[in-house]
């Protein structure tokens, strides 16, 4: 019984705690795509939240009778929740398909181009993050075409302010 409990604990650590810990740590490191201008994922989310909130306030001011379902932060909340709860696990599966090509058949044909190549145990988590970062940029670049006017945040974040020593 102790061996089974120990095995389950190790599997739990390897499959849940390690990836969550890595991704949380990685989100606090500068993103690799140059479009993010050195922002960490957390900084990027903060910029996005502020910018979307300001857009919603301006829209509400200009259109006082318009209904804004979900409140002023609806755009940010929906984008972030879908990105973290849906896309992050999906990108993890794509990365898994890069390690185990038999899983590719479960990925839609148009998304197979997003599957990383030559994924190993040592590159799995960094590859997963890289795919997620590419998805975040893809979403950033397509929001200008979104159906909700005050959610159409275009462009990249501004340059990070210089930190004085």
C-alpha positions as CSV (number, residue, x, y, z in Angstrom):
1,X,0.0,0.0,0.0
2,X,2.9,2.4,0.8
3,X,4.4,1.8,-2.7
4,X,1.1,2.6,-4.4
5,X,0.7,5.8,-2.3
6,X,4.3,6.9,-3.1
7,X,3.8,6.2,-6.8
8,X,0.6,8.2,-6.9
9,X,2.3,11.1,-5.1
10,X,5.2,11.0,-7.5
11,X,2.9,10.9,-10.5
12,X,0.9,13.8,-9.0
13,X,4.1,15.9,-8.6
14,X,5.3,15.1,-12.1
15,X,2.1,15.7,-13.9
16,X,0.6,18.6,-12.0
17,X,2.9,20.4,-9.6
18,X,6.0,20.6,-11.7
19,X,4.3,21.9,-14.9
20,X,2.2,24.4,-12.9
21,X,5.3,25.6,-11.0
22,X,7.3,25.9,-14.2
23,X,4.7,27.8,-16.0
24,X,4.1,30.2,-13.1
25,X,7.9,30.8,-12.9
26,X,8.2,31.2,-16.7
27,X,5.3,33.7,-16.7
28,X,7.5,35.9,-14.5
29,X,10.4,35.8,-17.1
30,X,10.6,38.1,-20.1
31,X,8.7,36.7,-23.1
32,X,10.9,35.6,-26.0
33,X,8.9,37.1,-28.9
34,X,10.2,40.6,-29.7
35,X,6.7,41.9,-30.1
36,X,6.3,41.7,-26.3
37,X,9.2,44.1,-25.8
38,X,10.7,42.3,-22.8
39,X,7.4,42.1,-20.8
40,X,6.9,39.2,-18.6
41,X,3.5,37.5,-19.1
42,X,2.3,39.0,-15.8
43,X,3.3,42.5,-16.9
44,X,1.7,41.9,-20.3
45,X,-1.6,40.8,-18.5
46,X,-1.5,44.0,-16.4
47,X,-0.9,46.2,-19.4
48,X,-3.8,44.5,-21.2
49,X,-6.1,44.7,-18.3
50,X,-5.5,48.5,-17.9
51,X,-5.7,49.2,-21.6
52,X,-9.0,47.2,-22.0
53,X,-10.5,48.9,-19.0
54,X,-9.6,52.3,-20.3
55,X,-11.2,51.4,-23.7
56,X,-14.4,50.2,-22.0
57,X,-14.6,53.4,-20.0
58,X,-14.2,55.5,-23.1
59,X,-16.8,53.5,-24.9
60,X,-19.3,53.7,-22.0
61,X,-18.7,57.5,-21.9
62,X,-19.3,57.9,-25.6
63,X,-22.3,55.5,-25.6
64,X,-24.0,55.9,-22.2
65,X,-27.1,53.9,-23.2
66,X,-25.2,50.9,-24.6
67,X,-25.4,47.8,-22.5
68,X,-22.0,46.4,-21.6
69,X,-22.6,42.9,-20.4
70,X,-20.1,41.7,-18.0
71,X,-18.9,45.1,-16.8
72,X,-15.9,47.2,-17.7
73,X,-13.4,44.3,-17.3
74,X,-15.4,41.7,-19.3
75,X,-13.0,41.7,-22.3
76,X,-10.0,41.1,-20.1
77,X,-11.7,38.5,-18.0
78,X,-13.0,36.5,-21.0
79,X,-9.7,36.7,-22.9
80,X,-7.6,35.7,-19.9
81,X,-9.9,32.9,-18.6
82,X,-10.2,31.3,-22.1
83,X,-6.4,31.7,-22.7
84,X,-5.4,30.1,-19.4
85,X,-8.2,27.5,-19.0
86,X,-8.6,26.4,-22.6
87,X,-5.6,27.3,-24.6
88,X,-2.8,26.6,-22.1
89,X,-4.0,22.9,-21.7
90,X,-4.5,22.6,-25.5
91,X,-1.0,23.9,-26.1
92,X,0.2,21.3,-23.6
93,X,-1.5,18.6,-25.6
94,X,0.1,19.9,-28.8
95,X,3.5,19.7,-27.1
96,X,2.7,16.2,-25.9
97,X,1.9,15.4,-29.6
98,X,5.4,16.7,-30.5
99,X,6.8,14.1,-28.1
100,X,4.4,11.3,-29.1
101,X,3.5,11.7,-32.8
102,X,0.7,9.1,-32.5
103,X,-1.3,11.9,-30.7
104,X,-1.2,14.1,-33.8
105,X,-4.3,12.5,-35.1
106,X,-6.2,14.1,-32.3
107,X,-5.1,17.6,-33.4
108,X,-7.1,19.3,-36.1
109,X,-5.3,19.3,-39.5
110,X,-5.0,23.2,-39.6
111,X,-3.4,23.2,-36.1
112,X,-0.8,20.5,-36.8
113,X,1.6,23.1,-37.9
114,X,1.7,24.3,-34.3
115,X,3.0,21.0,-33.0
116,X,6.6,21.5,-32.0
117,X,9.1,19.0,-33.4
118,X,11.6,16.8,-31.5
119,X,10.1,17.4,-28.0
120,X,11.9,15.6,-25.3
121,X,11.4,15.3,-21.6
122,X,13.9,18.1,-21.1
123,X,12.3,20.4,-23.7
124,X,8.7,19.6,-23.0
125,X,8.0,22.5,-20.6
126,X,9.9,25.2,-22.5
127,X,8.3,24.0,-25.8
128,X,4.9,24.2,-24.1
129,X,5.6,27.8,-23.0
130,X,6.8,28.8,-26.5
131,X,3.7,27.5,-28.1
132,X,1.5,29.3,-25.6
133,X,3.5,32.6,-26.1
134,X,3.0,32.3,-29.9
135,X,-0.7,31.8,-29.3
136,X,-0.9,34.8,-27.0
137,X,0.7,36.9,-29.8
138,X,-1.7,35.4,-32.4
139,X,-4.6,36.5,-30.3
140,X,-3.1,39.9,-29.7
141,X,-2.7,40.4,-33.5
142,X,-6.3,39.3,-34.3
143,X,-8.3,41.2,-31.6
144,X,-8.8,44.2,-33.9
145,X,-11.3,42.1,-35.8
146,X,-13.3,41.0,-32.8
147,X,-17.0,41.4,-32.6
148,X,-17.1,43.6,-29.4
149,X,-16.0,47.2,-30.3
150,X,-14.5,48.0,-26.9
151,X,-12.5,44.8,-26.8
152,X,-10.5,45.6,-30.0
153,X,-7.2,46.3,-28.4
154,X,-4.7,46.6,-31.2
155,X,-0.9,46.9,-31.1
156,X,1.8,45.8,-28.8
157,X,2.5,47.0,-25.3
158,X,4.5,50.2,-25.0
159,X,8.2,50.0,-24.2
160,X,8.9,49.1,-20.6
161,X,10.1,52.1,-18.6
162,X,13.8,52.2,-17.8
163,X,14.5,51.1,-14.2
164,X,17.1,53.3,-12.5
165,X,19.6,51.4,-10.3
